[in-house]
Amino acid sequence: MSKVVLQAKNREKKGSAESRRMRRSGRIPAVLYGRSGKSISIDLEAVDFIKNTKGISESTIVKVEVDGKSYDAFVKDTQRNIIDGNILHIDFYEVESGIVLRAKVSIILHGNPIGVREGGMLENPVHEIEVECLPKDLPERIELDIAGLKANQSIHVRDIPLADGVKLISNPDQVVALVKFAKAEVVAPVAEEAAAASATGAAAGAAPAAGAASAGDKKAAPAAGDKK
């Protein structure tokens, strides 16, 4: 994929009122943060930004051209209006060619695992990994084919193939994808439970009845010996 190029301008006027005016005119206020800690305020055409950054990931390096000067950078944060979804502000972080960087790369899974087709459940606990490399070697995303994954099989971070020059920083023992079968629940048959409850109730009811008859007999005995 060719590098995305964004045209921007230096933003001299600042403040919330100026930012609102800028958005009404179809531009987006932004800040480009440099590696040295310095930053410059810029603004971009909203339509141009949305069109050119569609489908990019957080690890995609874009080229930001500001008044004739070019910067390689990440789109680190995009603030949106919670009501209409329009972009309110963008933060760019500059990267320098030839200097090693650390970044998180998204993992995209492809395919319907064999284990899932046989009734298993797919779990995907890890969605990104952290790597260290030069900007030119940084992958935009990592795509994994999991179609051959069987029941009780898993793919760990250590199993992910990385290009030369890309060093893994994340824990290699983390599970990326796993197919497992759900444990069957043991449920007692309703009929058996009902029968057991009925038998218990009958036994409990019979005991007092027998006791009552016996007590009645004892009371009746003296009456039988009475003289008229």
GUVO-158208 format. One record per residue (C-alpha): x, y, z. Coordinates in steps of 0.02 Angstrom, whole numbers, plus 50000, padded with zeros to 5 digits. Layout:
BEGIN
R   east  north     up
R      X      Y      Z
...
//
This chain:
BEGIN
R   east  north     up
R  50000  50000  50000
R  50070  50169  49949
R  50095  50297  50087
R  49949  50413  50121
R  49991  50596  50089
R  49894  50732  50180
R  49905  50916  50138
R  49902  51034  50288
R  49932  51215  50331
R  50011  51300  50481
R  49876  51361  50599
R  49921  51531  50670
R  49756  51574  50754
R  49703  51463  50899
R  49561  51449  51022
R  49390  51367  51025
R  49306  51506  50925
R  49435  51492  50786
R  49420  51302  50786
R  49231  51314  50764
R  49252  51436  50621
R  49377  51318  50541
R  49260  51169  50553
R  49118  51269  50476
R  49232  51305  50328
R  49266  51120  50302
R  49436  51107  50386
R  49495  51010  50539
R  49611  51083  50672
R  49756  50968  50718
R  49922  50958  50810
R  50080  50874  50748
R  50187  50817  50896
R  50373  50797  50860
R  50490  50670  50938
R  50587  50810  51023
R  50432  50865  51118
R  50393  51014  51009
R  50227  51027  50918
R  50151  51129  50778
R  49969  51177  50756
R  49900  51135  50584
R  49734  51113  50495
R  49678  50999  50353
R  49534  50984  50229
R  49404  50871  50311
R  49352  50788  50148
R  49533  50753  50100
R  49574  50678  50270
R  49421  50564  50275
R  49448  50504  50097
R  49633  50466  50113
R  49633  50387  50286
R  49487  50268  50259
R  49539  50093  50312
R  49707  50137  50388
R  49759  50067  50558
R  49843  50149  50708
R  50011  50083  50647
R  49995  50159  50473
R  50126  50292  50440
R  50059  50438  50339
R  50150  50585  50261
R  50092  50756  50319
R  50149  50899  50207
R  50143  51068  50294
R  50180  51219  50186
R  50309  51126  50084
R  50388  51028  50228
R  50354  50842  50245
R  50332  50739  50404
R  50306  50552  50428
R  50181  50524  50567
R  50047  50415  50649
R  49867  50468  50666
R  49865  50440  50855
R  49698  50515  50904
R  49542  50572  50813
R  49413  50664  50918
R  49234  50656  50853
R  49070  50739  50894
R  48968  50610  50990
R  48807  50668  50907
R  48846  50680  50720
R  49015  50589  50714
R  49105  50734  50630
R  49291  50749  50666
R  49332  50888  50788
R  49521  50871  50808
R  49667  50760  50757
R  49832  50720  50845
R  49980  50666  50739
R  50142  50595  50811
R  50299  50613  50705
R  50417  50468  50672
R  50594  50488  50608
R  50672  50383  50472
R  50813  50271  50536
R  50759  50281  50718
R  50684  50125  50799
R  50506  50146  50862
R  50379  50044  50959
R  50201  50028  50899
R  50046  49920  50920
R  49991  49824  50766
R  49813  49759  50742
R  49783  49572  50713
R  49651  49526  50583
R  49584  49347  50583
R  49525  49265  50422
R  49434  49101  50391
R  49306  48990  50477
R  49401  48866  50589
R  49371  48678  50570
R  49337  48668  50756
R  49198  48798  50743
R  49116  48703  50601
R  49117  48549  50713
R  49026  48641  50851
R  49166  48728  50944
R  49177  48911  50998
R  49310  49033  50938
R  49392  49148  51065
R  49501  49295  51015
R  49572  49372  51176
R  49714  49470  51093
R  49677  49595  50953
R  49846  49680  50936
R  50029  49656  50977
R  50171  49777  51013
R  50325  49772  50904
R  50489  49867  50886
R  50566  49909  50719
R  50618  50046  50600
R  50476  50148  50524
R  50506  50072  50353
R  50479  49895  50422
R  50322  49930  50524
R  50174  49823  50464
R  50006  49911  50449
R  49917  49755  50512
R  49946  49570  50536
R  49827  49450  50449
R  49810  49270  50512
R  49723  49126  50424
R  49636  49022  50558
R  49533  48910  50443
R  49637  48756  50491
R  49616  48781  50678
R  49539  48625  50757
R  49450  48600  50922
R  49563  48628  51074
R  49697  48705  50963
R  49762  48881  50986
R  49876  49012  50908
R  49993  49108  51022
R  50081  49273  50995
R  50243  49177  50971
R  50164  49089  50821
R  50138  49250  50724
R  50260  49266  50579
R  50352  49432  50580
R  50460  49507  50444
R  50647  49528  50463
R  50689  49680  50567
R  50526  49672  50668
R  50550  49625  50851
R  50409  49562  50960
R  50382  49658  51122
R  50217  49581  51181
R  50211  49425  51290
R  50240  49278  51170
R  50132  49161  51276
R  49973  49262  51252
R  49834  49170  51158
R  49776  49255  50999
R  49644  49128  50943
R  49574  48972  51024
R  49438  48848  50977
R  49359  48752  51120
R  49200  48658  51158
R  49081  48722  51291
R  49058  48608  51442
R  48894  48513  51439
R  48778  48558  51582
R  48714  48413  51687
R  48527  48436  51717
R  48424  48309  51818
R  48268  48250  51724
R  48112  48341  51780
R  48014  48179  51797
R  48142  48103  51916
R  48143  48261  52023
R  47952  48261  52030
R  47945  48077  52078
R  48074  48100  52214
R  47981  48251  52284
R  47816  48155  52282
R  47890  48006  52373
R  47968  48118  52505
R  47805  48211  52531
R  47705  48050  52547
R  47824  47979  52677
R  47820  48141  52777
R  47629  48145  52773
R  47608  47962  52823
R  47712  47973  52983
R  47603  48102  53072
R  47445  48008  53022
R  47506  47847  53100
R  47556  47940  53256
R  47386  48022  53269
R  47296  47853  53258
R  47406  47780  53394
R  47371  47927  53508
R  47186  47907  53480
R  47194  47725  53526
R  47281  47763  53689
R  47148  47889  53735
R  47008  47768  53690
R  47077  47624  53795
R  47030  47692  53965
R  46855  47732  53904
R  46828  47548  53859
R  46858  47496  54041
R  46733  47618  54116
R  46586  47542  54212
R  46412  47595  54167
//
